[in-house]
Amino acid sequence: MKDYPEKILNEEQLEELLSRPSNETIELFRQLDGDIVFLGIAGKIGPSLAHMAKRACENAGVNKKIFGVSRFRSTEEKELIESFGIETIQGDLLDWEFLNSLPKVKNVFFLAGMKFGSEDNLSLTWAMNTYLPARVADYYKASHIVAYSTGCVYPLVPVESGGSVETDMPQPVGEYAQSCLGRERMFEYGSHTNNTPVALIRLNYAVEPRYGVLVDIATKVKNNEPVDLAMGYFNVIWQGDANDVVLRSLGHTASPALALNISGPEILSVREVAKDFGKLFGVEPKLVGEEAKTALLSNSELAYNLFGKPKVPINQVIKWIAHWLKEEKKILGKPTHYEVRDGKY
């Protein structure tokens, strides 16, 4: 695999891979008008996404201000993002005085939201996932907006269907997924009312060695814990590939808003992936249950037509993750709950 290592040795090398822009992204940023803000930058995806934008600007020879907005859970988190050349702004996006103080830039990436523990605080879940987007869509009505959504807005579908497509009617299961559809509807409303160009990113799921569905499965196999097969199939995409197409989607924002499924082309089997990790760890995976006939699956052909297919194959990502876990490297300890079938995250 050209320009990609056999093993990822440390977080510095991992960050370089996750933030490496494609030639297409560099060219987009060479022509892009205006500065950029990342709202909710301090999550799992935001730092490397913004870093890729910064590297694309540098490679394109253009000078843009790139802002990263978050409450920031630690000084280290804030300093890491600043080390990439991102100007950080600390505050609570649900504080309207703070939101109204943010720079009015032409290009907005909306990453803020709530998933983990959403069932324990449903009012906050709706505030973050639906109420805040309505305010952001209004405040940045003169901008281009790329907003993260989720494949969870779709229902579970038969595995043989090949996955949900963007023209399918959303049927979110559970209040988390319903609030995410609410987020989409608020950005769609802003796009319709103010003619704001918007792209909605239905991501399902991004993976790297520190977190994601593959790490969840690998950790259980390595620790000899049972792997539940009920949600037997899934899609994933290497986070570096996801970052690249999300940045490039800025060139495809539209009014009415454009929804894009972002994932890998394969429908992966939990059973087979667990067996693959078992071989790499030298253990027999402990598989329990049987695969249901439906799963949360996305078909990303529309995105492939716009951007091409992901560059990093999932079998390489599996090897990277196995080596990372064998070496006892840092993981984030944030399970994806991919196995949830009732929408209660």
PyMOL commands that set and color helices and strands:
alter all, ss='L'
color gray80, all
select helices_A, chain A and resi 11-18+23-31+46-60+75-83+96-99+118-120+122-139+151-153+159-161+175-194+213-222+239-252+270-281+301-307+314-326
alter helices_A, ss='H'
color red, helices_A
select strands_A, chain A and resi 36-39+66-70+87-90+107-110+144-150+157-158+198-203+206-207+227-228+233-234+237-238+258-262+268-269+287-288+294-295
alter strands_A, ss='S'
color yellow, strands_A
deselect
rebuild
show_as cartoon
